[in-house]
Amino acid sequence: MKPIAEFLPTPDQVLAAGDVWDRTTKEARYILLTLGGQLGAIGPSIPWADIPATFRLELVHRVYLFRDLLNRVLP
């Protein structure tokens, strides 16, 4: 069993996700919200700074978990 600290996003990951969020299209944001399970709770047109902190952390956490999954599955 892994320590809980391995599942928490680092500050650098949160900042990187925020930068990406603010530079991406609404369609890409829609995909991130779908992956993060927040579609309906927040919309794709909202700026990163206006997203509540709990939603931001959940999005970052799920995006990085999804990235790890893809890295394991894809060659």
One Martini backbone bead per residue (centre of mass of N, CA, C, O) as a GRO file, in nm:
protein
   75
    1MET     BB    1   0.096   0.037   0.023
    2LYS     BB    2   0.058   0.364  -0.034
    3PRO     BB    3   0.114   0.668   0.037
    4ILE     BB    4  -0.080   0.950   0.030
    5ALA     BB    5   0.135   1.149  -0.092
    6GLU     BB    6   0.129   1.010  -0.385
    7PHE     BB    7  -0.184   1.137  -0.442
    8LEU     BB    8  -0.081   1.424  -0.421
    9PRO     BB    9  -0.057   1.717  -0.549
   10THR     BB   10   0.163   1.930  -0.649
   11PRO     BB   11   0.225   2.255  -0.689
   12ASP     BB   12   0.342   2.222  -0.977
   13GLN     BB   13   0.095   2.072  -1.094
   14VAL     BB   14  -0.113   2.294  -1.045
   15LEU     BB   15   0.026   2.515  -1.211
   16ALA     BB   16   0.042   2.358  -1.479
   17ALA     BB   17  -0.264   2.311  -1.510
   18GLY     BB   18  -0.341   2.611  -1.512
   19ASP     BB   19  -0.185   2.691  -1.764
   20VAL     BB   20  -0.326   2.496  -1.953
   21TRP     BB   21  -0.617   2.582  -1.908
   22ASP     BB   22  -0.576   2.889  -2.006
   23ARG     BB   23  -0.468   2.778  -2.313
   24THR     BB   24  -0.715   2.625  -2.381
   25THR     BB   25  -0.980   2.499  -2.504
   26LYS     BB   26  -1.303   2.419  -2.448
   27GLU     BB   27  -1.276   2.126  -2.546
   28ALA     BB   28  -1.039   2.047  -2.361
   29ARG     BB   29  -1.182   2.118  -2.097
   30TYR     BB   30  -1.411   1.919  -2.129
   31ILE     BB   31  -1.232   1.670  -2.109
   32LEU     BB   32  -1.115   1.728  -1.828
   33LEU     BB   33  -1.390   1.729  -1.685
   34THR     BB   34  -1.465   1.443  -1.758
   35LEU     BB   35  -1.219   1.304  -1.625
   36GLY     BB   36  -1.279   1.461  -1.338
   37GLY     BB   37  -1.605   1.475  -1.282
   38GLN     BB   38  -1.705   1.807  -1.324
   39LEU     BB   39  -1.929   1.795  -1.506
   40GLY     BB   40  -2.157   2.058  -1.402
   41ALA     BB   41  -2.001   2.208  -1.175
   42ILE     BB   42  -1.829   2.313  -1.417
   43GLY     BB   43  -1.707   2.506  -1.673
   44PRO     BB   44  -1.506   2.558  -1.965
   45SER     BB   45  -1.503   2.896  -1.934
   46ILE     BB   46  -1.354   2.894  -1.675
   47PRO     BB   47  -1.118   3.013  -1.495
   48TRP     BB   48  -0.887   2.885  -1.288
   49ALA     BB   49  -0.916   3.103  -1.053
   50ASP     BB   50  -1.246   3.036  -1.034
   51ILE     BB   51  -1.187   2.768  -0.928
   52PRO     BB   52  -1.226   2.573  -0.689
   53ALA     BB   53  -0.988   2.418  -0.510
   54THR     BB   54  -1.109   2.131  -0.501
   55PHE     BB   55  -1.143   2.103  -0.810
   56ARG     BB   56  -0.851   2.147  -0.888
   57LEU     BB   57  -0.731   1.903  -0.736
   58GLU     BB   58  -0.901   1.688  -0.875
   59LEU     BB   59  -0.811   1.741  -1.162
   60VAL     BB   60  -0.511   1.695  -1.123
   61HIS     BB   61  -0.523   1.413  -1.011
   62ARG     BB   62  -0.672   1.278  -1.256
   63VAL     BB   63  -0.479   1.359  -1.481
   64TYR     BB   64  -0.225   1.214  -1.362
   65LEU     BB   65  -0.352   0.934  -1.353
   66PHE     BB   66  -0.414   0.919  -1.657
   67ARG     BB   67  -0.124   0.951  -1.751
   68ASP     BB   68  -0.014   0.697  -1.616
   69LEU     BB   69  -0.196   0.503  -1.765
   70LEU     BB   70  -0.102   0.572  -2.053
   71ASN     BB   71   0.200   0.506  -2.004
   72ARG     BB   72   0.137   0.196  -1.955
   73VAL     BB   73  -0.027   0.129  -2.225
   74LEU     BB   74   0.156   0.280  -2.398
   75PRO     BB   75   0.456   0.260  -2.588
   0.00000   0.00000   0.00000
